[in-house]
């Protein structure tokens, strides 16, 4: 069980702060069941209620500062993800984001940046699906890295982008 005022990564919502752990007084809910009250990072108006014993949605601790720095140090060695079929490209992107594996998210970002670069070289635009998943992957990863390293998201985004471009 996680403690109040800590950050966790909650499913597809990304990093969230546990603002409370309580039993809910809502009709239809088991009043003895404990819930995490989560506030998504960067979204002060949203609140998520998740049972402490929830097994359907993955929840994990935000990476430590040491893990975050190690990930940034390894960016150059992380390759692109393999998309076995154009038909299932978007499903592959979703699966990577659902996994919550930061190394795979870096690989997804590298893949999408590479696709954008190749398409532009051909005189074409990036697809809307690629653009959406690139934005989502960057937002989720930079948000977690920002929390772990105690730096602003803009700084982390610039650092990550520089590292990805330097290792092309």
C-alpha positions as CSV (number, residue, x, y, z in Angstrom):
1,X,0.0,0.0,0.0
2,X,1.2,3.5,-0.9
3,X,1.2,6.4,1.5
4,X,-0.6,9.7,1.4
5,X,1.3,12.6,-0.4
6,X,3.4,10.2,-2.6
7,X,3.4,10.1,-6.4
8,X,2.3,7.0,-8.3
9,X,1.8,6.1,-11.9
10,X,-1.8,5.1,-12.3
11,X,-2.7,3.2,-15.4
12,X,-3.2,5.3,-18.5
13,X,-3.5,8.5,-16.4
14,X,0.2,8.7,-15.8
15,X,1.6,10.2,-12.6
16,X,-0.8,11.1,-9.8
17,X,-0.4,12.3,-6.3
18,X,-2.2,10.4,-3.5
19,X,-4.0,13.2,-1.7
20,X,-5.9,10.9,0.6
21,X,-6.6,7.3,1.5
22,X,-10.1,6.9,2.8
23,X,-13.3,4.9,2.8
24,X,-16.0,6.5,0.6
25,X,-19.4,7.4,1.9
26,X,-21.2,6.9,-1.5
27,X,-24.3,4.8,-2.0
28,X,-23.4,1.5,-3.7
29,X,-19.8,1.5,-2.4
30,X,-18.5,-0.8,0.3
31,X,-18.0,1.7,3.1
32,X,-15.3,-0.4,4.6
33,X,-13.2,-0.6,1.4
34,X,-10.2,1.8,1.3
35,X,-9.7,4.0,-1.7
36,X,-6.8,6.1,-3.0
37,X,-7.9,9.6,-3.8
38,X,-5.6,10.5,-6.7
39,X,-4.9,13.9,-8.3
40,X,-3.3,13.6,-11.8
41,X,-0.1,15.6,-12.0
42,X,-0.7,18.9,-13.8
43,X,-4.4,18.6,-13.5
44,X,-5.6,20.1,-10.2
45,X,-9.3,19.9,-11.2
46,X,-9.4,16.1,-11.7
47,X,-9.8,13.5,-9.0
48,X,-9.6,9.7,-9.4
49,X,-10.9,7.3,-6.8
50,X,-9.2,3.8,-6.9
51,X,-9.7,1.0,-4.5
52,X,-6.5,0.2,-2.7
53,X,-6.9,-3.4,-3.6
54,X,-7.7,-2.7,-7.3
55,X,-6.2,-5.4,-9.5
56,X,-7.7,-4.2,-12.8
57,X,-5.7,-0.9,-13.2
58,X,-1.9,-1.0,-12.7
59,X,-0.4,1.3,-10.1
60,X,3.3,1.7,-9.4
61,X,5.6,4.1,-7.6
62,X,7.0,6.9,-9.7
63,X,10.6,6.1,-10.6
64,X,13.3,7.2,-8.1
65,X,15.7,10.0,-9.0
66,X,18.4,7.4,-9.5
67,X,16.2,5.4,-11.9
68,X,15.2,8.6,-13.8
69,X,18.9,9.6,-14.2
70,X,19.8,6.1,-15.3
71,X,17.0,6.2,-17.9
72,X,18.2,9.5,-19.3
73,X,21.8,8.1,-19.4
74,X,20.5,5.1,-21.4
75,X,18.4,7.0,-24.0
76,X,21.1,6.7,-26.7
77,X,21.0,2.9,-26.4
78,X,17.3,2.6,-26.6
79,X,16.1,1.7,-30.1
80,X,12.8,2.0,-31.9
81,X,9.9,-0.3,-31.2
82,X,9.0,-2.9,-33.8
83,X,5.6,-2.5,-35.5
84,X,4.9,-5.8,-37.2
85,X,1.9,-4.6,-39.2
86,X,0.7,-1.2,-40.3
87,X,-2.8,-2.4,-39.6
88,X,-2.0,-2.8,-35.9
89,X,0.3,0.3,-35.5
90,X,-2.1,2.2,-33.2
91,X,-2.7,-0.9,-31.1
92,X,1.1,-1.3,-30.7
93,X,1.3,2.3,-29.5
94,X,-1.5,1.8,-27.0
95,X,0.1,-1.4,-25.7
96,X,3.4,0.4,-25.0
97,X,1.6,3.2,-23.1
98,X,-0.5,0.7,-21.2
99,X,2.6,-1.2,-20.1
100,X,3.9,1.7,-18.1
101,X,7.5,0.7,-18.9
102,X,9.5,3.9,-19.3
103,X,12.1,2.3,-21.5
104,X,9.4,1.2,-23.9
105,X,7.9,4.6,-23.8
106,X,11.3,6.1,-24.8
107,X,11.4,3.6,-27.6
108,X,8.0,4.7,-28.7
109,X,9.0,8.3,-28.7
110,X,12.1,7.5,-30.7
111,X,10.0,5.5,-33.2
112,X,7.5,8.3,-33.6
113,X,10.2,11.0,-34.0
114,X,12.0,8.9,-36.6
115,X,8.7,8.3,-38.5
116,X,8.1,12.1,-38.4
117,X,11.6,12.8,-39.7
118,X,11.3,10.2,-42.5
119,X,7.9,11.5,-43.6
120,X,9.0,15.1,-43.7
121,X,12.1,14.1,-45.8
122,X,9.6,12.5,-48.2
123,X,7.6,15.8,-48.3
124,X,4.7,14.3,-46.2
125,X,3.3,15.3,-42.8
126,X,3.2,13.2,-39.7
127,X,-0.1,11.3,-39.3
128,X,-2.6,12.5,-36.8
129,X,-2.3,9.1,-34.9
130,X,1.5,9.4,-34.7
131,X,1.2,13.0,-33.6
132,X,-1.3,12.2,-30.9
133,X,0.7,9.3,-29.5
134,X,3.9,11.2,-29.6
135,X,2.3,14.0,-27.6
136,X,0.8,11.5,-25.1
137,X,4.0,9.5,-24.7
138,X,6.1,12.7,-24.2
139,X,3.7,14.2,-21.7
140,X,3.5,11.0,-19.6
141,X,7.3,10.4,-19.6
142,X,8.3,14.0,-19.0
143,X,5.7,14.3,-16.2
144,X,7.2,11.3,-14.4
145,X,10.8,12.4,-15.0
146,X,9.9,15.9,-13.8
147,X,8.6,14.5,-10.5
148,X,11.5,12.1,-10.0
149,X,14.2,14.6,-10.8
150,X,12.5,17.6,-9.2
151,X,12.8,19.7,-12.4
152,X,10.3,21.5,-14.6
153,X,8.6,19.6,-17.4
154,X,9.9,22.1,-20.0
155,X,13.5,21.4,-18.9
156,X,12.9,17.7,-19.0
157,X,11.3,17.9,-22.4
158,X,14.2,19.9,-23.8
159,X,16.8,17.5,-22.2
160,X,14.9,14.4,-23.5
161,X,14.5,15.8,-27.0
162,X,18.2,16.8,-27.1
163,X,19.2,13.3,-26.0
164,X,17.0,11.7,-28.6
165,X,18.2,13.9,-31.4
166,X,21.9,13.5,-30.4
167,X,21.6,9.7,-30.7
168,X,20.0,9.5,-34.1
